[in-house]
Amino acid sequence: MSKISLIAKLTAAEGKTSELEEVLRGVCAAAVEEDGLELYAANAANDESGAYYFFEVYRDADAFAVHGKGERMSAAMGAFKGLLAGRPEVTMLTPVAAKGLDL
């Protein structure tokens, strides 16, 4: 099966940047429970205040299907409530070449 990757843009609600960054740290820490989640990185945009990008790589479609459903991850993701200016913008990808990933 092919790996799945994605980029998700999250934008902080007005005045919620610091709180959102704490939640991002918590979600990344909770990701340890997801065996098929190979890379899960939250990044702040350098050119857009309050914008954050997740870069995610999953072992396969089965790993992607269970993302966020574990106890720790579900609780961590629930903390986003009220911190985002809107729904995340998600772009689904298929890895072609990478350093550090076994494709």
C-alpha positions in Angstrom: 0.0 0.0 0.0 1.1 3.6 -0.7 1.9 6.1 2.0 -0.5 9.0 2.5 0.6 12.5 3.3 -1.1 15.8 3.7 -0.6 19.4 4.6 -3.3 21.1 6.7 -3.4 24.8 7.3 -4.9 26.0 10.6 -5.5 29.6 11.4 -5.8 30.9 14.9 -8.9 32.8 16.0 -8.3 36.4 16.9 -6.3 36.5 20.2 -5.9 32.7 20.4 -2.4 32.2 18.9 -0.7 31.3 22.2 -3.4 29.0 23.2 -3.4 27.3 19.8 0.3 26.7 20.0 -0.1 24.9 23.3 -2.8 22.7 21.8 -0.5 22.0 18.8 2.2 20.8 21.2 -0.3 18.6 23.0 -1.7 17.0 19.8 1.9 16.2 18.7 2.6 14.6 22.0 -0.6 12.6 21.8 0.4 11.3 18.3 2.7 8.8 20.0 -0.3 6.5 20.3 -0.7 6.3 16.5 1.6 3.5 15.3 1.0 4.2 11.6 1.5 7.9 11.8 5.1 8.3 10.7 5.5 12.1 10.7 3.4 14.7 12.4 4.8 18.1 12.5 3.2 21.5 13.4 4.9 24.5 11.9 4.2 28.3 12.2 4.1 30.2 9.0 6.8 32.8 8.7 4.8 35.1 6.5 1.3 34.9 8.1 0.7 35.6 11.7 -1.6 33.0 13.3 -1.2 30.5 10.5 0.1 27.0 11.2 0.7 24.1 8.9 0.7 20.4 9.8 2.7 18.1 7.6 1.6 14.5 8.1 2.8 11.1 6.7 0.9 7.9 7.3 2.1 4.4 6.6 -1.0 3.6 4.6 -4.8 4.2 4.2 -5.5 2.1 7.3 -3.3 4.2 9.4 -4.9 7.4 8.1 -8.4 6.0 8.7 -7.7 5.6 12.5 -6.1 9.1 12.9 -7.6 11.0 15.8 -9.6 8.0 17.1 -7.4 7.0 19.9 -8.1 8.1 23.5 -5.2 10.5 23.9 -5.4 11.9 20.4 -9.2 12.4 20.5 -8.9 14.3 23.8 -6.0 16.4 22.5 -7.9 17.3 19.2 -10.9 18.3 21.2 -8.9 21.2 22.7 -9.0 23.0 19.3 -12.6 24.1 20.0 -12.8 27.9 19.9 -9.2 28.4 18.9 -9.5 28.3 15.1 -10.8 31.0 12.8 -12.4 28.4 10.5 -12.1 24.8 9.3 -8.6 23.6 8.5 -7.6 23.7 4.8 -6.4 20.2 3.9 -4.5 19.1 0.9 -4.1 15.4 0.4 -0.8 14.2 -1.1 1.1 11.1 -2.2 4.8 11.0 -1.4 7.1 10.7 -4.4 10.5 11.2 -2.9 11.8 12.0 0.6 14.8 12.0 2.8 14.1 10.2 6.0 11.1 8.2 4.9 11.1 4.7 3.5 9.0 5.1 0.4 
